[in-house]
Amino acid sequence: MFGKRKKALVVYHTKTGHTAEAAEAVARGLEAGKVSVTVKPVKNLQPQELEEYTILAVGSPTRGARPARVVKRFIKGLDRKALKGKKATVFSAYAGFRGKATLRRLRRLLRRRGAKVVLRGVAVKAGAPLSLWKGPQASPEDVARLEELGRSLARKA
Ligand SMILES: Cc1cc2nc3c(=O)[nH]c(=O)nc-3n(C[C@H](O)[C@H](O)[C@H](O)COP(=O)(O)O)c2cc1C
């Protein structure tokens, strides 16, 4: 009666925890959409693990209006077709400016490895400039936007 659940990977980097919390919110939305979800820091992910998943959400803090280097390097290090056929979106935490620039960069990196970016993604304001201390949490409205991103991604999959 029930088909096999689709599998999603939510992968992220974080220093002060905001992007990790954003990843959990996206994961809650995916789960609400009846998708099976794994959440992992990019540092613990091996490229071959990606093969198991048909849905991918990638998150990074905004650093100098770009994704963190560790995230960029991971994606750039993948084979050209490594993400082919995967439905993807992106998210970012930023302290005050250029969070959307990070989303654009992430989308482009994913497309270049073959992913189908089906949603533009969500940037949430959180944290301190240069992440020198933890700083404020994302607003409840922004957390809700992240959860909705996960639900929408599940619907597109
Ligand atoms: C090197 C560095 C550069 C940063 N550049 C930006 C930036 O361009 N724009 C911005 O809004 N925040 C910037 N930040 C702040 C982080 O994006 C913000 O603190 C975010 O919430 C951190 O996410 P995390 O808790 O997942 O590490 C920067 C932080 C660091 C460490």
Ligand as a Chemical Component Dictionary entry (heavy atoms), coordinates in Angstrom:
data_LIG
# 
_chem_comp.id                   LIG 
_chem_comp.type                 NON-POLYMER 
_chem_comp.pdbx_formal_charge   0 
_chem_comp.three_letter_code    LIG 
# 
loop_
_chem_comp_atom.comp_id 
_chem_comp_atom.atom_id 
_chem_comp_atom.alt_atom_id 
_chem_comp_atom.type_symbol 
_chem_comp_atom.charge 
_chem_comp_atom.model_Cartn_x 
_chem_comp_atom.model_Cartn_y 
_chem_comp_atom.model_Cartn_z 
_chem_comp_atom.pdbx_ordinal 
LIG C1  C1  C 0 34.788 34.725 7.860  1  
LIG C2  C2  C 0 33.339 35.098 8.038  2  
LIG C3  C3  C 0 32.740 35.923 7.087  3  
LIG C4  C4  C 0 31.392 36.287 7.238  4  
LIG N1  N1  N 0 30.808 37.046 6.266  5  
LIG C5  C5  C 0 29.501 37.376 6.368  6  
LIG C6  C6  C 0 28.841 38.107 5.328  7  
LIG O1  O1  O 0 29.393 38.399 4.265  8  
LIG N2  N2  N 0 27.553 38.475 5.533  9  
LIG C7  C7  C 0 26.872 38.157 6.678  10 
LIG O2  O2  O 0 25.724 38.539 6.803  11 
LIG N3  N3  N 0 27.454 37.414 7.657  12 
LIG C8  C8  C 0 28.752 37.027 7.536  13 
LIG N4  N4  N 0 29.331 36.253 8.518  14 
LIG C9  C9  C 0 28.528 35.869 9.703  15 
LIG C10 C10 C 0 27.858 34.506 9.565  16 
LIG O3  O3  O 0 27.256 34.334 8.314  17 
LIG C11 C11 C 0 26.762 34.350 10.652 18 
LIG O4  O4  O 0 27.320 34.517 11.933 19 
LIG C12 C12 C 0 26.063 32.993 10.565 20 
LIG O5  O5  O 0 24.924 32.986 11.407 21 
LIG C13 C13 C 0 26.998 31.863 10.987 22 
LIG O6  O6  O 0 26.397 30.624 10.783 23 
LIG P1  P1  P 0 26.832 29.362 11.668 24 
LIG O7  O7  O 0 26.323 29.600 13.080 25 
LIG O8  O8  O 0 26.157 28.222 11.013 26 
LIG O9  O9  O 0 28.322 29.248 11.629 27 
LIG C14 C14 C 0 30.650 35.848 8.385  28 
LIG C15 C15 C 0 31.271 34.983 9.308  29 
LIG C16 C16 C 0 32.589 34.612 9.143  30 
LIG C17 C17 C 0 33.235 33.675 10.151 31 
# 
loop_
_chem_comp_bond.comp_id 
_chem_comp_bond.atom_id_1 
_chem_comp_bond.atom_id_2 
_chem_comp_bond.value_order 
_chem_comp_bond.pdbx_ordinal 
LIG C1  C2  SING 1  
LIG C2  C3  SING 2  
LIG C2  C16 DOUB 3  
LIG C3  C4  DOUB 4  
LIG C4  N1  SING 5  
LIG C4  C14 SING 6  
LIG N1  C5  DOUB 7  
LIG C5  C6  SING 8  
LIG C5  C8  SING 9  
LIG C6  O1  DOUB 10 
LIG C6  N2  SING 11 
LIG N2  C7  SING 12 
LIG C7  O2  DOUB 13 
LIG C7  N3  SING 14 
LIG N3  C8  DOUB 15 
LIG C8  N4  SING 16 
LIG N4  C9  SING 17 
LIG N4  C14 SING 18 
LIG C9  C10 SING 19 
LIG C10 O3  SING 20 
LIG C10 C11 SING 21 
LIG C11 O4  SING 22 
LIG C11 C12 SING 23 
LIG C12 O5  SING 24 
LIG C12 C13 SING 25 
LIG C13 O6  SING 26 
LIG O6  P1  SING 27 
LIG P1  O7  DOUB 28 
LIG P1  O8  SING 29 
LIG P1  O9  SING 30 
LIG C14 C15 DOUB 31 
LIG C15 C16 SING 32 
LIG C16 C17 SING 33 
# 
